[in-house]
Amino acid sequence: MRSLRRNTATIAVAAGALVFTACGTGSTGASSGEALNDAELASHQKVVDQATAPVTEWNGPTSAPAPVKDKEIAVIECAAVVSGCVRQAEGIKQAGELLGWSVSVYDGKGDPVEWNRAATQAINSGVDAIILAAADPVPMKSALDLAAEKGIPVGTTGVGIAAGGGVAFDVGADYGYWGEALGSWIVADSRGSAKVLQTVDKEFASQGDIQTEMNRVIDSCAGCEVVATEQFVVTDIGNGLGQRIANTLQRNPDITYVNGAFDSAAADMIPAMKAIGLGDRVKVVASVGATQNLGFVASGDMQKVDVVQDDLYLGFAAVDQLNRLLAGQPLWKTPGETNEKLLYAQGAPSKLLTEENVGDPEKPWVAENDYVAHYMKIWGV
């Protein structure tokens, strides 16, 4: 059912062969030692074309229980410095207030200790439910146990996990597909010669899925290679991360592409790279869709693409799932979905933004399927 998560427009690959000159080998993929042929390059371009197409179909629920009344919801956002966390919290707040709920947002500050503290405070204040906006529930066992003891449901958005361990549902995009789209763009853009620096924040399960699929795609390209990998955490942003990445690039002059992980991290890396004269050598890819990074993409300023989700959409979908739980009804499952991480995602869409389709970079991407109207209709508000 991946078609529910990819853009659903039918894409025809442009006629004619792609011009390609492969440089080097160094891959352990199936095509190792051989230049990519026109058909292989065309297959990567097809993924890019699909990922950049408008998202117009509605793949979420078409009915819902009546909204429960007078509920107090706590939202723990992973960190106020991470734009995706903030917008997911905004979506939850907007949707919850449409249902007449009181929604309080806590800044998790990128610190699991703070996540637990905020969740415990919310539970003790008598909230009816908690949603973690991209905050990993794994290090929150004590707070989740307390919530379970008091019968308070907990959901997550944008984490990229299966339900369980005290979490009733996660609403997120297909993050493995993000890695496939970014990897395919790198292969197609480089015509099969990319040398890549991979960066990853393993605090987020979604980052592992992105990295794994991107590496798989790059490894399938005979002339491409992941030269080095740098791991970091949220608290490194603004505290030396950019310079560390710039130093790695200086030590590896063959690197031509950098996966900046998510946008807040990429925005910290780009000035440091430019400061040492790498603006013309390196192309950056990242994900989330922060307006600063969309500005980079629109102007071609180092970051060339950004794979994004509509974070407000995740918030609306999470509120719909939570309303079902609070009404004593089952969660809505995506029909035909077999990936446990995506069972409750309600068709959460993704899109690959480039200089050609980024639109107004001052405005975060909004899915083109008029999802707010769909939710308001099924909620009767």
C-alpha positions as CSV (number, residue, x, y, z in Angstrom):
1,M,0.0,0.0,0.0
2,R,2.9,2.3,-0.5
3,S,0.9,4.2,-3.0
4,L,-1.1,5.7,-0.1
5,R,2.1,7.4,1.1
6,R,3.7,8.3,-2.2
7,N,2.3,11.0,-4.3
8,T,-0.5,9.3,-6.3
9,A,-0.2,11.1,-9.7
10,T,0.7,8.8,-12.5
11,I,4.1,9.7,-13.7
12,A,5.5,8.9,-17.2
13,V,9.3,8.8,-17.4
14,A,10.5,11.2,-20.1
15,A,11.2,9.6,-23.4
16,G,14.8,9.3,-24.5
17,A,17.9,8.1,-22.8
18,L,19.5,9.9,-19.9
19,V,23.0,11.1,-20.6
20,F,25.3,9.6,-18.0
21,T,29.0,9.4,-17.3
22,A,29.9,7.2,-14.3
23,C,33.0,7.9,-12.2
24,G,34.6,5.4,-10.0
25,T,33.3,2.3,-8.3
26,G,33.4,1.7,-4.6
27,S,29.9,0.3,-4.1
28,T,29.0,-3.1,-2.6
29,G,25.7,-3.1,-4.4
30,A,24.5,-5.5,-7.0
31,S,25.9,-3.3,-9.8
32,S,29.3,-2.9,-8.2
33,G,32.0,-2.2,-10.8
34,E,29.6,-1.4,-13.5
35,A,28.3,2.0,-14.7
36,L,24.6,2.6,-14.3
37,N,22.8,2.2,-17.5
38,D,20.1,4.4,-18.9
39,A,17.3,2.2,-17.5
40,E,18.8,2.3,-14.0
41,L,19.1,6.0,-14.0
42,A,15.6,6.3,-15.3
43,S,14.3,4.2,-12.5
44,H,15.8,6.6,-9.9
45,Q,14.4,9.6,-11.8
46,K,11.0,8.0,-11.8
47,V,11.1,7.8,-8.0
48,V,12.0,11.5,-7.9
49,D,9.2,12.4,-10.3
50,Q,6.7,10.5,-8.2
51,A,8.0,12.1,-5.0
52,T,7.7,15.7,-6.4
53,A,4.2,15.4,-7.7
54,P,1.2,17.1,-5.9
55,V,-0.6,15.1,-3.2
56,T,-4.3,15.5,-4.1
57,E,-6.0,12.3,-3.0
58,W,-7.6,11.8,0.4
59,N,-6.6,8.5,2.0
60,G,-7.8,9.1,5.5
61,P,-11.0,8.2,7.3
62,T,-14.4,9.1,5.9
63,S,-16.4,8.9,9.2
64,A,-15.7,9.4,12.8
65,P,-17.4,9.3,16.2
66,A,-18.9,12.6,17.5
67,P,-16.2,14.7,19.3
68,V,-16.0,14.0,23.0
69,K,-16.4,17.2,25.1
70,D,-14.4,19.1,27.6
71,K,-11.1,17.3,27.4
72,E,-7.7,18.5,28.5
73,I,-4.8,17.4,26.3
74,A,-1.1,17.7,27.0
75,V,1.4,17.9,24.1
76,I,5.1,17.3,24.7
77,E,7.0,18.6,21.8
78,C,10.5,17.1,21.3
79,A,12.2,20.5,21.3
80,A,11.2,24.1,20.5
81,V,14.4,24.4,18.4
82,V,13.2,21.7,16.0
83,S,10.6,23.1,13.6
84,G,8.9,19.8,12.8
85,C,8.1,19.2,16.5
86,V,6.7,22.6,16.9
87,R,4.4,22.4,13.9
88,Q,3.1,19.0,14.9
89,A,2.3,20.5,18.3
90,E,0.6,23.4,16.5
91,G,-1.5,21.0,14.4
92,I,-2.6,19.1,17.5
93,K,-3.5,22.4,19.2
94,Q,-5.5,23.6,16.2
95,A,-7.4,20.4,15.7
96,G,-8.0,19.9,19.4
97,E,-9.4,23.4,19.8
98,L,-11.8,22.8,16.9
99,L,-13.2,20.0,19.0
100,G,-13.5,22.3,22.0
101,W,-10.6,20.7,23.9
102,S,-8.1,22.6,26.0
103,V,-4.6,21.8,24.7
104,S,-1.4,22.7,26.6
105,V,2.1,22.4,24.9
106,Y,5.3,21.7,26.8
107,D,8.8,22.3,25.4
108,G,10.7,19.0,25.8
109,K,14.0,20.9,25.2
110,G,15.5,17.8,23.4
111,D,16.0,16.2,26.7
112,P,14.3,12.9,27.8
113,V,14.5,14.0,31.4
114,E,12.5,17.0,30.5
115,W,10.0,14.9,28.5
116,N,9.4,12.7,31.5
117,R,9.1,15.7,33.8
118,A,6.6,17.5,31.6
119,A,4.6,14.3,31.1
120,T,4.5,13.6,34.8
121,Q,3.5,17.2,35.5
122,A,0.6,16.9,33.0
123,I,-0.6,13.6,34.3
124,N,-0.6,14.9,37.9
125,S,-2.5,17.9,36.7
126,G,-5.4,15.7,35.6
127,V,-5.1,15.7,31.8
128,D,-7.3,13.3,29.8
129,A,-4.6,12.3,27.2
130,I,-1.1,13.0,26.1
131,I,0.5,13.3,22.6
132,L,4.2,13.2,22.2
133,A,5.2,15.4,19.2
134,A,8.3,13.7,17.8
135,A,9.5,12.9,21.3
136,D,10.7,9.3,21.6
137,P,8.7,7.3,24.1
138,V,11.4,4.7,24.8
139,P,13.2,6.8,27.5
140,M,9.9,7.8,29.0
141,K,8.9,4.5,30.7
142,S,8.3,6.0,34.1
143,A,5.9,8.6,32.7
144,L,4.2,6.1,30.4
145,D,3.7,3.6,33.3
146,L,2.1,6.4,35.4
147,A,-0.2,7.3,32.5
148,A,-1.3,3.7,32.1
149,E,-1.9,3.4,35.8
150,K,-4.2,6.4,35.6
151,G,-5.9,5.3,32.4
152,I,-4.5,8.2,30.4
153,P,-4.0,7.3,26.7
154,V,-0.7,8.4,25.0
155,G,-0.1,8.8,21.3
156,T,2.8,10.1,19.3
157,T,3.3,12.0,16.0
158,G,6.3,11.8,13.7
159,V,8.2,9.2,15.6
160,G,8.1,6.4,13.1
161,I,7.3,3.5,15.5
162,A,4.7,0.8,15.9
163,A,2.1,1.0,18.7
164,G,3.1,-0.7,22.0
165,G,5.1,0.0,25.1
166,G,2.5,2.4,26.5
167,V,1.9,4.1,23.2
168,A,-1.5,3.6,21.6
169,F,-0.7,4.9,18.1
170,D,1.9,6.8,16.1
171,V,0.9,9.1,13.2
172,G,3.8,9.6,10.8
173,A,4.9,9.5,7.2
174,D,6.7,6.6,5.5
175,Y,10.2,7.6,6.6
176,G,11.8,4.8,4.7
177,Y,10.3,6.3,1.6
178,W,11.9,9.6,2.5
179,G,15.3,7.9,2.4
180,E,14.5,6.2,-0.9
181,A,13.4,9.6,-2.5
182,L,16.5,11.4,-1.2
183,G,18.8,8.7,-2.3
184,S,17.3,8.5,-5.7
185,W,17.6,12.3,-6.1
186,I,21.3,12.1,-5.2
187,V,21.9,9.3,-7.7
188,A,20.0,11.0,-10.5
189,D,21.5,14.4,-9.8
190,S,25.0,13.1,-9.7
191,R,24.4,10.8,-12.7
192,G,25.7,7.9,-10.6
193,S,28.9,9.5,-9.1
194,A,27.9,10.8,-5.7
195,K,30.2,10.7,-2.7
196,V,28.1,11.2,0.4
197,L,28.5,12.3,4.0
198,Q,25.6,10.8,6.0
199,T,24.5,12.4,9.2
200,V,22.0,11.0,11.6
201,D,20.3,11.7,14.9
202,K,19.4,8.3,16.3
203,E,17.2,9.9,19.0
204,F,14.5,9.7,16.4
205,A,13.5,6.3,15.1
206,S,12.5,7.9,11.8
207,Q,16.1,9.0,11.2
208,G,17.2,5.3,11.3
209,D,14.6,4.4,8.6
210,I,15.7,7.4,6.4
211,Q,19.4,6.5,6.7
212,T,18.9,2.8,6.0
213,E,16.9,3.3,2.8
214,M,19.1,6.2,1.6
215,N,22.2,4.0,2.1
216,R,20.5,1.1,0.3
217,V,19.8,3.3,-2.8
218,I,23.2,4.8,-2.8
219,D,24.9,1.4,-2.4
220,S,23.0,0.2,-5.4
221,C,24.8,2.8,-7.5
222,A,28.1,1.5,-8.8
223,G,29.8,4.9,-8.8
224,C,28.3,6.2,-5.6
225,E,29.6,5.8,-2.0
226,V,28.7,6.8,1.5
227,V,32.2,8.0,2.5
228,A,31.6,8.8,6.1
229,T,28.8,9.0,8.7
230,E,28.5,11.5,11.6
231,Q,26.1,10.9,14.5
232,F,24.7,13.8,16.6
233,V,21.9,14.7,19.0
234,V,19.5,17.6,19.2
235,T,21.6,19.4,21.8
236,D,24.5,19.5,19.4
237,I,22.6,21.9,17.2
238,G,24.1,25.3,17.8
239,N,26.8,23.8,19.9
240,G,29.5,22.8,17.5
241,L,27.6,20.5,15.1
242,G,28.1,22.7,12.0
243,Q,31.9,23.0,12.6
244,R,32.2,19.3,13.2
245,I,30.6,18.6,9.8
246,A,32.7,21.2,8.1
247,N,35.8,19.6,9.6
248,T,34.7,16.1,8.3
249,L,34.3,17.6,4.8
250,Q,37.8,19.1,4.9
251,R,39.2,15.7,5.8
252,N,37.3,14.1,2.9
253,P,37.7,16.3,-0.1
254,D,35.9,13.8,-2.4
255,I,32.5,14.3,-0.7
256,T,30.0,16.1,-2.9
257,Y,26.7,15.5,-1.1
258,V,25.7,15.8,2.5
259,N,22.6,14.4,4.1
260,G,21.9,17.1,6.7
261,A,19.4,14.8,8.5
262,F,16.5,17.1,9.5
263,D,16.3,20.8,8.7
264,S,17.2,22.3,12.0
265,A,20.5,20.4,11.9
266,A,21.1,21.2,8.2
267,A,20.6,24.9,8.9
268,D,23.4,24.7,11.5
269,M,25.7,22.9,9.1
270,I,25.3,25.1,6.0
271,P,26.8,28.4,7.4
272,A,29.8,26.4,8.7
273,M,30.3,24.8,5.4
274,K,30.0,28.1,3.5
275,A,32.5,29.7,5.9
276,I,35.3,27.4,4.7
277,G,34.4,27.8,1.1
278,L,32.4,24.6,0.4
279,G,29.3,26.4,-1.0
280,D,30.1,25.3,-4.6
281,R,31.5,21.9,-3.8
282,V,28.8,20.3,-1.7
283,K,25.0,19.8,-2.2
284,V,22.9,19.3,0.9
285,V,19.7,17.3,1.2
286,A,17.5,17.1,4.3
287,S,14.0,16.6,5.5
288,V,11.1,18.2,7.5
289,G,10.3,21.4,5.6
290,A,11.4,24.4,7.9
291,T,10.9,27.7,6.1
292,Q,14.6,28.6,6.5
293,N,15.6,25.5,4.6
294,L,12.9,26.0,2.0
295,G,14.5,29.3,1.4
296,F,17.8,27.6,0.8
297,V,16.1,25.2,-1.7
298,A,14.3,28.1,-3.5
299,S,17.5,30.0,-4.0
300,G,19.7,27.0,-4.7
301,D,21.8,27.9,-1.6
302,M,23.6,24.6,-0.9
303,Q,20.5,22.7,0.2
304,K,18.9,21.5,-3.1
305,V,16.0,19.4,-1.9
306,D,13.9,18.9,1.2
307,V,11.6,15.9,1.7
308,V,8.7,17.1,3.8
309,Q,5.6,16.0,5.6
310,D,2.6,18.3,6.4
311,D,3.2,18.5,10.2
312,L,-0.2,20.1,10.8
313,Y,-1.7,17.0,9.0
314,L,0.0,14.8,11.6
315,G,-1.6,16.8,14.4
316,F,-5.1,16.6,12.9
317,A,-4.8,12.8,12.3
318,A,-3.5,12.3,15.9
319,V,-6.5,14.2,17.3
320,D,-8.8,12.1,15.2
321,Q,-7.3,8.9,16.6
322,L,-7.3,10.3,20.1
323,N,-11.0,11.3,19.8
324,R,-11.8,7.7,18.9
325,L,-10.0,6.4,22.0
326,L,-11.7,8.9,24.3
327,A,-15.0,7.9,22.7
328,G,-14.4,4.3,23.5
329,Q,-14.1,3.3,19.8
330,P,-11.3,1.5,18.0
331,L,-8.5,3.4,16.2
332,W,-8.8,3.9,12.5
333,K,-6.4,1.6,10.6
334,T,-5.2,2.3,7.0
335,P,-6.9,-0.3,4.8
336,G,-4.5,-2.9,3.5
337,E,-1.5,-1.5,5.4
338,T,1.0,-4.2,6.4
339,N,3.7,-2.0,7.9
340,E,3.0,-1.8,11.7
341,K,4.6,1.6,11.9
342,L,2.0,3.0,9.4
343,L,-1.2,1.3,10.6
344,Y,-2.6,4.5,12.2
345,A,-0.9,7.1,9.9
346,Q,-4.2,8.0,8.2
347,G,-2.5,8.4,4.8
348,A,0.0,11.0,6.1
349,P,1.6,12.3,2.9
350,S,5.1,13.3,1.9
351,K,6.6,15.4,-0.9
352,L,10.0,16.1,-2.3
353,L,10.5,19.8,-2.7
354,T,13.0,21.2,-5.2
355,E,13.7,24.6,-6.6
356,E,11.1,23.9,-9.3
357,N,8.2,23.0,-7.0
358,V,9.0,24.6,-3.6
359,G,6.5,27.5,-4.1
360,D,6.6,30.2,-1.5
361,P,9.5,29.3,0.8
362,E,8.0,31.4,3.6
363,K,5.1,29.0,3.9
364,P,5.6,25.4,5.0
365,W,4.2,22.8,2.6
366,V,0.5,22.0,2.9
367,A,-0.8,18.8,1.4
368,E,-3.0,19.6,-1.6
369,N,-5.9,17.3,-0.6
370,D,-7.8,19.8,1.6
371,Y,-7.5,17.6,4.6
372,V,-8.7,20.2,7.2
373,A,-12.1,20.2,5.4
374,H,-12.2,16.4,5.4
375,Y,-11.6,16.3,9.1
376,M,-14.1,19.0,9.9
377,K,-16.7,17.2,7.9
378,I,-16.3,13.8,9.6
379,W,-16.1,15.6,13.0
380,G,-19.2,17.6,12.3
381,V,-17.6,20.9,13.2
